[in-house]
Amino acid sequence: MPTPGPIGCESDHVFITSPFPGLRISQPFAVVGTANPSDFAGYTLDIRAEGSVDYRPLARGRGRVTGGLLANVDPRSFGRGVFWLRLSVTTVTGNVPLEYICEIPVRFE
């Protein structure tokens, strides 16, 4: 079964550059990306299993990130299968606009 593509990730200010969507991963890895819109207040990186609606927090940050480390993840903590990494940015008004969400699938093996 093919891995689905990313959801969102259309903003130049909120996106994940590594890992690539659909990447097969079996070892600890770094999540690298950008979270730096002008109205930035903080970011959250979450994970959920395919078919689940429940996200588990991986990392939170109050500093802007531009092409840098968002979190380190050990896939052995989650089991095998497709998982979704979601980066979301909260604005200074406390909102998370849809354009400030980037969600990508990866396959843990």
HELIX and SHEET records of a PDB file:
HELIX    1   1 PRO A   75  SER A   77  5                                   3    
HELIX    2   2 LEU A   98  TYR A  100  5                                   3    
SHEET    1   A 3 ILE A   7  GLY A   8  0                                        
SHEET    2   A 3 ILE A 101  PHE A 108 -1                                        
SHEET    3   A 3 ARG A  24  ILE A  25  1                                        
SHEET    1   B 5 ILE A   7  GLY A   8  0                                        
SHEET    2   B 5 ILE A 101  PHE A 108 -1                                        
SHEET    3   B 5 GLY A  81  THR A  91 -1                                        
SHEET    4   B 5 PHE A  40  ALA A  49 -1                                        
SHEET    5   B 5 ARG A  56  GLY A  61 -1                                        
SHEET    1   C 3 VAL A  14  SER A  18  0                                        
SHEET    2   C 3 PHE A  29  ALA A  35 -1                                        
SHEET    3   C 3 VAL A  65  VAL A  73 -1                                        
END                                                                             
